[in-house]
Amino acid sequence: MLELQRIREERDHVIENLKKRGKDFTETVDLIISLDEKRRSTQGKMDQNKGDLNKISKEIGGLFKSGKQEEAIVLKDKTVELKKLVDSYKIQLEETEKELLSLLYQLPNVPNNLVPKGLTEDDNDVVDEEGSIPDLYPGNLPHWELATKYKLIDFELGVKITGAGFPLYTGKGARLQRALINYFLVEATKAGYTEMMPPLLVNEASGIGTGQLPDKEGQMYHDAVDDLYLIPTAEVPLTNIYRDTVLKQDDLPQKITGHTPCFRREAGSYGKHVRGLNRLHQFEKVEIVQIVNPKDSYTVLDTMVEHVKGLLRSLELPFRTLRLCGGDLGFTSAITYDMEVYSAAQERWLEVSSISNFETFQANRLKCRYKNEDGKNQFVHTLNGSALALPRILAALLENNQSAKGIKIPKVLIPYTGFDFID
């Protein structure tokens, strides 16, 4: 959520940079400023009347002690009117704050100056590209056929047990999945992240804190009985560890990682681009999260991007880095880098990671602050990234390392799998 002070003081900049998202938010921004002025005015009037009420109440006590009961009664009648005014202003203030908060929830984060203009993924900037695209043997197969051939994943049983988008990993497929999870966690720990094992269900406050609610209910699985949500990413519970906290400056940065299943309702389309592991309702992911001093956040963002690049290099996968344009940017993000691996059998790029800096947007919702060198509370910056999301990584590993004899396992994973070849 954008800070009101920033909206007031940087109105033109906020409106101009929000246009990168392909929409003019001028009307919303001006209505927010107008409501904020009304809120502050109402608060001022209410505070003034409260002050008068307190002052008169003290005078009444003095008059009664002095035996001036008639004067005290006159003033007491006046306090009744003041109380009615205070109650009236309180109702007005609550209504204004509710309307203001609703509008603030509708306003996305302001894209950083580095974010390119554009409306679709075709307008994203390709920052760099690494690795060689393998030249596969004639008759090569996409991962969904490889998974069936080598009994790694049973998509039909997943449909039987739950439905489409819930694969059942079997044998070496399950072991390879577990190996990737362990490898990513070990590498995150080496990089200074503390491993956490968070809950997979969160309450509404947690969803609001990281920006999944109130506008993305349709993308999350909801348990109506207990009013809890299955997490779409570990970002939600991990970042909410710091909700309603004030950190010491020396405590920054906070670096945490965690593996969780992720649950997303949004699948729904058909075709080759969503077959197999390309798009799922349930998948595994290792997340890295940092809570940092604002002055360090863009340096930290670069280190997080490099961490993900290091993982992809070690897996010997061809990949590229994209800087997302305004129209492709997530609602809460100020800037996002997507990492994509090349799937040789499908002959297309697959997104495997998003690394984002949210600046103070999430921190404002979370009420997560730190004490600066002057002892004042300021909002932190929050960042997170997938390191990595497994389905498409697994798909690319199977497809790019296949031969007529079987599938080769990257060297770095062998200590975790216990095997070097699938045949």
Secondary structure, 3 states (H helix, E strand, C coil): CCCHHHHHHCHHHHHHHHHHHCCCCHHHHHHHHHHHHHHHHHHHHHHHHHHHHHHHHHHHHHHHHCCCHHHHHHHHHHHHHHHHHHHHHHHHHHHHHHHHHHHHHHCCCCCCCCCCCCCCHHHCEEEEEECCCCCCCCCCCCHHHHHHHCCCEEHHHHHHHCCCCCCEECHHHHHHHHHHHHHHHHHHHHCCCEEECCCCEECHHHHHHHCCCCCCHHHCCEECCCCEEECCCCHHHHHHHHCCCEEEHHHCCEEEEEEEEEECCCCCCCCHHHCCCCCCCEEEEEEEEEEECHHHHHHHHHHHHHHHHHHHHHCCCCEEEEECCHHHCCCCCCEEEEEEEEECCCCEEEEEEEEEECCCHHHHHHCCEEECCCCCEEECEEEEEEEEEHHHHHHHHHHHCECCCCEECCHHHHHHHCCCEEC
